[in-house]
């Protein structure tokens, strides 16, 4: 079957599906639809079609795109139209995670599979409420138990909804920790050595008065005698006139 004949079927499947579709699921659905045909399509053909469909809707002409997100392919509106969509859906898109929930979710995303005790050791606070909220929102799932730890505690991982929520296809698409930290680095102030070697006079120099040096001497009786250099010079000139 020609690829041009397959593309419309792939597009309509992705458009009508309530969940992201993988390449293998698309292959099976189309082959089932054309079961009476001897020629069956392959995964390579579907993947070639998906590349073409992705490029097609990446054009500025379309306000939506076909993107691999949440573990499969789906139609998504482009981010430039987020505010417009928000007006239609109201609070559905305005609800955000609390800082505590985001912290907990970030730890799970980067450290999964992870137990609640390990989460709390990193955060330093009780995380029961945050974990429960993330489970309710289906952003994380219980993936089993850690059989190597005492009591065999539950372990948590992110869900497909998590990937769909953040617009990624796998956890490997998450930004690297090093990249996140690099954005938070503060550039140091560049100091020009010439600023400290200028021969120009200091501003407001006339406002600074330097006291004359005093000379402290001790008399024969052992008492201190303080005289300014100028006063001492005057006394010497008086006692030894020319």
N, C-alpha and C positions, 0 to 999 in steps of 0.2 A: 504494500500500500504506500502511495506517495505521502511524503511528510505533509504536504499542503492539505491533504485530505484528513490527516490525523489531528492537526492543530486545532480546528474548531471543536472537536470532541474533547480535547484536553482542556480547552478554555471553559467550556460549558460545565465540565465536571468540577473544576476548581471553583467556578463561580457559584455553583449550586450546593457545594459541600459545606456542611456546618463546621467541619474541622479541617485542619491542614491535611493535604493529601501527599503521600510520598510517591516517588516515581514508580515503585513496585505496585502500589495500590492502583495507580492510573493504568498501568499495563494490564492488570487483572480486570479492571472495570471495562476497559475498551475491548479486550478480547472476549469478555462475556457478552458484551453488546453485539459483537460481530461473530458470535460463536458458529454461525452457519458457514463462515468463510474458511477456506482451507489455509489462507495466509494469515498468520498471527504476527502481531507487532512485537518488537523486542524492547528491552529496557534502554538500549542504546538509541533506538529511534525516538523514544519518549524523551530522553534526556536532551537529544538534539533539538527536538521541538520546544522543550521548556526553555532552552537557551534563547531560541528565536522569539518566543513569547515574552520572555523577560526583557529583551532588548526592545521589543515593540512597544511595550507599555512604559518603558523608561523614558520615552519621548515626552517633551514638555507639553505635547498636545493633550495628554491624558492626565486627569487629576488623581488617578489611582495607578497601582502597579501590581505586578505579579511577583511575589517575593517568597523566598524560602524562609519561613519563620515558624517557630513552634513545632519543629520536627517534620514539616512538610511545606507544600506550596499552597499559597492562598492569595486572594485579591485583597489588597490593603490600600486605603487612601493615603496619599502622600502627606508628609508632615506639614507642608505649606498650608494645608487646609484644616489643620487641627482645630483652630478657633471656630471655624464655621461648623464643623461637626459637633463641637461642644454645645453650640446653641441648639442643635437638634436633640441631642441626647441628655442634656442637662447634667444632673448630679452624677450620672453614671460615669462620666469621664472626669468629674471634678474631685471625686473621692481619692484621697492620697493616703499612702502609708505613713504612719507616725515615724519619728526618728528612731525610736526603739525597735519598731518592726523592721525598718530598713537596715539597721545595724545587724539584727539577728539574721535577716535574709541574706545580707552580704557575707556573713560568716559561713552560713550554710552553703551558699553558692561556691565559695572558694575552698571550703574545707570538707565538703561532702565526700562520703557519708560521714555524719557526725552525730554524736549523742547530745542530749540537752545539757548534761553535766559539762561536756567539753565546751559547749556554747557559753555557758555561764562562767566558766573559768577564764574565757577570753574577754567577755564583757564585764565581768566582775559584779554582776547583779543577777537577781532571779529573772528568768526568761520564760516562765510558764505562760504568762498572758500573751507575749509576743508570738511564741510558737503556736499557741492555740488560734490566734487571729490569722496567722499565715496558713494554717491548716484549713480554716474556714473559708479563706479566699482561694484555696486550692493552688497556692503558689509553691507549697512544699508538700511532700508526701512522706509517709512512714515506709521506709524501704526494708524493714526487717529489724533484727536485733544484733547487737554486737556480742557474739558468743565468747569472745576472749576477755571481756570485762566482767567483774563481779556483778551479779544480778541480771546479766544479759540485758542492758538497757536498750531502748528503742533507738534506731538510727534514722536520721532525716536526710532527704535529698530534695533538690528542686524538681518541679513537675514540668510537664509540657506547657501548662498554662503560664508558668514562670517565663519560659522562653518566648511564648507568644506575647505576654505582657510587656516584655522588654524588647521585642522585635529581633530576637536572635534565634538561630536554628539549633545550636548546641552550646553547651557551657564553654566550649573552646573559643566561642566568639566573644566571651566576656573580655573586657579590657584587662591587660596585664597589670598587676599591682605596681610594677615599676613605672608603667606609663601613667597611672593615676597619680603616683607620688611625684613624678616629674612635673606635672602640671601645677603642683602646689609649691614647688621650690621658688624661693624669692631670690632674685638676682642681687648680688652684692653691689654696693656703690663703688663706682670706678673713681679712684683718686688720681688726680693728675699731679705728679711730683712738682711740676712748675708752679703750682699754687702755693707751694711751701718754700720756694727758693727765690721769690721775688725780691728785688732790691728796693722796691718802693717803700716809702715810709708807712708805718701803721696808721690807720685812720684814727682820728681823735687823739693823736699823740699828745697834743697840747693840754689835754685834760689830765694827763698823768704827771704827778709831781714826785720826783725821786728825792728822798731825803739825803742830805749830805752825810757822808760817812763820819762817824764819831770816833774819837780816839780815847781809849780808857787807860789811864795810867794809875800807878799806885805811889802814894807819897812815902817818905821815910817813916812816917808814923804808922804806915800800913792802911791808910784810908784811901778809898778809890777817888780818883779825880778825873772827871769827864770833861773833855774840852773838844770842841769842834775844830777841825783842821784849820779853818779860817781864823778862828779865835786864837789858836795856838800860834799861827803865823804872825798875827798882829802883835801878840805879846812878845814874841821873839824879836820882832822888828823894833819894838819900843824899848826893850832892854838893851838892844845892841844897835844904837843909832849910828849911821855912817859919819 
